[in-house]
Amino acid sequence: MDEGDLETVPVDNTHRELVVHGNREFQRYALENGIYFAPVDEDEIERLQYMHELFNMMFDNRLIFPPIPRPRRILDCGFGSGAWAIDVAEQYPGCEVIGIDVYPYPVPEHTPPNLDFQVDDLNSPSTFPSNYFDLVHSRMMAGGIHSNRWMNYLGDILRVLRPGGWCQMVEIYFNAQSDNGTLTSNHALQVWSQSYMQSIQPAKDPRAPLRLQNWMTQAGFVEVESRLLTLPLSGWPTDPRENAIGTANRANVQRLLSSLAVYPFAQALNMTNVDIELLVAQARSEADNPAFKPGSSSSSSSSSSRQHRHSDGRSSKSGRHGESRKRARHG
């Protein structure tokens, strides 16, 4: 193992610079490099926390799906609010947990001693050593990974996993639909969905969540499992479990419809702030309307969990990349 791969440097101040669009704060570096189009302010951190709690409810408080009874090293790709990494580090105190994100999000003052947050761009080749992690967790990365980067991203994950290690991925396909067919293309939720998918292309692939299973197999993973779930956007009184999940999701959805739209709708679709606010308000109202019974698909989507393990004989795949670039310490 080349210990140089584990070295970090202080966070460059360029990663901390913010710009304001539509009264929301964005990371300048992410926008200028086409990495991530969502805000990074306190409102967004709060939304990410809501989303983490929602996933916990959907997954029955299971943080890790694959059978890894005693993980030694775990990598969290795109740690965001840090909630998942913190929970995992607390649950496995003897495990080294590393979280990577392009923005140095503020994290709680007291975090588990076995947790290390670092700043790096996951669109660049990984600098971690090969055969290093027992689990790589990648959740809600479709908005951050370049559309032409996915196969290399998955290849990097495969390389840094130890033989027999696992990759767990969760993504949302942001295409609002209704089970009863009452939500049509003319409704604000569908207009928002189509506008969002149009606005992030070609930089991002909005349908990446639907393609993960095939991509994982092509990258060399084995025992690939995929589950497609429907995530209610609000309460569904006719089903107790779906009602509880939808009710919990409401706080996430009400914020998400705005935060994901502010920058790309204005920049890519030339929508004014007033037009964006009007569409968001209408979409929020429809999301709250039980008559539509709205939800987004998932599996690599609205709440898709997949488990992937790679074969023992792949250690010869690709060498180390990007050794001149170091990750930045977050602190």
Secondary structure, DSSP 8 states (H G I E B T S, - for coil): --GGGG-EEE--GGGT-EEEETTEEEEHHHHHTTS--S--SHHHHHHHHHHHHHHHHHTTT-S--S--SS-SEEEEES-TTSHHHHHHHHH-TTSEEEEEESS-----SS--TTEEEEE--TTS---S-TT-EEEEEEES-TTTS-TTTHHHHHHHHHHHEEEEEEEEEEEEEEEEEETTS---TTSHHHHHHHHHHHHTTTTS-TTHHHHHHHHHHHHTEEEEEEE--EEESS--TTSHHHHHHHHHHHHHHHHHHHHTTHHHHHHHH---HHHHHHHHHHHHHHHT-TTT-EEEEETTTTTEEEEEEE-TT-TTSS----TT--EEE--
